[in-house]
Amino acid sequence: MKTLAYCYSDPLLESLPDPVVWEGFEVDRFYQDLGQRQQLGQLLSDCQNDPPNCLLIRRLEELGDTLDQICDRLNLLESLGIEVVTKEQDYRSSLINSGNFGEFRTNLAKNLQKIQNIQRSNRLKQGHARNRLKTLPPPGRAPYGYRRGKDRYLLDRSTAPVVKEFFERFLLFGSVRGAVRYLEKRYGKKISVSTGRRWLTNPVYRGDLAYNCQDIIPDTHVPLLERSEAAQIDRLLRRNCQMSSRTASAPRSLAGLVACAECQSPMTVTRVTRPNQTTEYLYLRPMRCLRSPKCKAMSYQAVLEATIARICEDLPATVAQLNLPNLDGIKQRLRSTLQTKQSHLEQVSTLQTQGILDEETAQLRRYKLKVEIAQIQAQFDQLPPGDLTIIAQAVSIPEFWRDLSESERRFYFREFIRQIQTQPTGGKSWELRLIFIF
């Protein structure tokens, strides 16, 4: 029994299929087309000269671009007595040879209707794919802060400052909810917290375009966020996702970091005032203490001073013991890889001018190279901003912490500290233990 297999792939819509798709079949010869159907013509010629018993295909629409082409080629194959077997569709040409004409017509009509729907959908996808190759914006409204231009997004002068200030507010205080409330109060612009998070992670605001929710093309239009600011936002979001929403936006620098080592309960900041007095007192008390008697509240200011003293003493020693990677070496390797990809991108135009690549192939190659460049750039942006040893020495000066505001101190605390544990040592005395994030 002689069996042939044929596979067609549109490079705009899919990659080459894995050969294991025919695993389990004994295939004598395999024909494969990418974009054009030269091998299909060779297959039909070979079938007329030496008809096989069976032809394996994934789907009927691989036999042509139109319904007429598919039907003509299907009729030719079946007139030669070749059984057509589809792997991903319910189609059996053997029914016509068994005399089940009614079932065959029903089966064929059902598949042809599906093919029409698939081809209509593919035409739309191909149009969008061609726009992607030209790095045109995807269909739909432009994100808030931009407007659609002829071939790219353009800044909207009336709304871009609103988005820009939203980012600046988040970078300053690290609170999505706080930045959302600020927009409503300052500009009267009401957005939800989920919308604010989407703004913070939307590649469009970083000057990039995102396709298929994964492919990112860098530097396609004017950004509202610099690369360094975007990297800082990503670090803030990763840090905040480990905390409750209220803790992430709390005004106090120790909020969400302190826990009692005795009862393992997180501690919350409590504000106490006296009638007719403006003075307020801040305490840290366990939220879910199950001990009897319960663990006592602690002075917020005392814990803050002890935390600053402890971080100045423990951070340099902890960093010195770490086996840190060579960041300069990693950055140099990524820069070298970026330069190589950029040179490949520049060579595509030369190959197209020489006639080695046609326009569609050149556009597809540029698109893939730009996606790879964006992935490497993302790895580069996610690296720490500097040498941790030097940073640790700089922040180990007590005056550095005392000169900061509470929001600034909260930012730096969460950059280094995962948890602060309080351990009672008898009476009213206690000691602290810092658990760093590295």
Phi, psi and omega in degrees: 000123182263128183234130175247158179225142179226142181218133177237137179228135174269114183298340178285336188246335184206163176267175179298135180290153177288134179302340180292356178299334179259016179295134183100350178249143175268097184261126179279326178208142184241128178248137182219133178239147176229103179088309177249167184242048176294319181292333177294319176299319177295322179298314181296323177295317179294325180293325179288326180281319182216084185298131174279174176279327187215143173238125180260130172223160179282313182216154181296328183292352175288347183276355179178169180271340180235165180294323179296318179297318181297314182295319180298314182289327177292318178296321179297315181296318182285333175291337177274004179078021181267128177278122179263125182240124177259133183278329186249008179225159178268078179226130181226104178289345180293344180296328183291332180276343180267000178089001180273067185294323181296313179294324179297315181296318179298316181296317181292315181299320180296319181288324179294325176295320178295321180298318178301316180295319181294317180295322177297317178294320181294325179297320176295316180296322179295322177298316178295322180295320178295324176294324178296317180298331178271005183053042173275150179300147178294163180295158180111178181290150175288146176302154179302129184107348179231164170226158183281129172258194182294315183224011180197170174282141176242147179295135173268113187296338182274331185248338181301320178298331179295312180294319179301317180289330174300315179296317180297322179294319179293318179296329182282319186245347177068024183235119177293314181298319179295320179292324178295315179296324179296319178299318181294320182286320187277319186241353185073017180268114181261121174226158177278165178296322179295323176295320177299319177295322178295322176300318184294334183250000183288121181299335182300320181289348178261008179086014182244164173244139180246129178239145177055024178062012180214320180281124181242128176255119186277155169055055179260345181200179182289126181275159170260350179233131172286160181299319180295321178293320179297320178295321178294321177298318179298319178295319179297319181293319177297322180290318183290333182293344178274357182238163175291157184299322180291321180294321183299329182253012182293146183284340184271141187290333182269357183299130177083357183254334188267137176219151179276126180288339181282306185258359179060021181266137172294153184248139181251155180273125180244134180254129182237133177233165177246149181302138175063021177229145181270347182290137176238152180239134181250135180228155171250122180229147179296141182274325185226054180282126180256004182280161177224117358288159183291153177298142186279156174288157183232151179293127180298315183295323179294318179293322178297313179297320180293325179294317179298317179295318182291319181292326177292332181271320189269330187298311181300320180293321179293317180294324181296332181275349183285145173266079187281142176290158178282095183297322180297320178293319179296316180296322180294321178294319179294320177298318179297318179295320178297318179297321178296315179296321179296321178294322176297321180296321179290330181287339182298318179297322178295316179295325178291320178296324180282355179084007179287323178244137173279174187298316182294318179295321179296318178297319180295320179293319177300317181300313182294320178295321179294323176297316179295321178297319179296321179294318179293319178297323177296320176297320180295318182292333182278352178292151177304150186291340183194188180288120183296327180296317179292320179296318180299321178293324182291321184270004179269015177259121183305324181297332178300316183285324184286339179275355182270153171283171181297320180293321178292320179294322177299319180301311183287322177304313185285345174289333186244328191255131173271319181202149174245118182256131178258131182237109177298140180240015179113132182067228179261003183272156180200168177223161183249151172226124181263134173249111183278162184282350180242000000 
